[in-house]
Amino acid sequence: MVVLGASPKPDRYSYQAVKLLHDRGYDVIPVHPKVSRIDQVPVVDDLRRIQGPVHTLTLYVGLARSGAMIEDILDLAPGRVILNPGTESRVLELALEDARIPYEHACTLVLLRTGQF
């Protein structure tokens, strides 16, 4: 489980997603370029550093930043991508479709709290 755009700030949804995933026993990998830990969870600074299969990539970066990461997202080849509110990108969606990577417009926090994750 990869959280792209993870934040060390407790009021951010991406921080809350990291914490909730971790608390629920998921193997979570937060991605942030400048911090080493988020709520005791080790952080990687770049998607390209992640090894092995990724079940889900949950996105917390907007179009301005995700556009430059499309190739890295495709190379990661996650089993699915969750586009949280505010991260919608038709360019990314088309790239995911071409790569046959499923995606959904959803809120990771809602999915977790309602048992739909």
C-alpha positions, 0 to 999 in steps of 0.5 A, a space after each residue: 500500500 503506497 501513499 503518494 503525497 503523504 504528509 507529516 502534518 496531522 491535519 492532512 488527509 494523507 497523514 490520516 490515511 497513513 495512520 489509519 492504514 498502519 493502525 489497521 495492519 496494512 504494510 504502508 509505504 508513505 512517499 514524501 521527498 523531505 521527511 523520513 518518518 510519518 507517525 513512526 512509519 518509514 517514508 521513501 522519498 521517491 516512487 522509484 525506490 519502491 520494490 516489489 508488488 504494490 496492491 494499491 497506490 493512493 494518490 494525494 497529489 494534484 495534477 500539477 505534481 502528478 503529471 511529472 510522475 505518470 511514468 513512475 506510477 506506470 512503472 510501479 504497476 500498482 494493482 489499483 490507483 485511488 484518486 482521492 478528491 482533488 487529485 483527478 487528472 484525465 491525463 493520468 487516467 488515460 495513461 492508467 487505462 492504456 496500461 490496464 491499471 484500474 483506478 477509482 475516484 474515491 476517498 481512502 479514508 471513507 473506504 477504510 472506515 466503511 469496510 470498502 477498502 
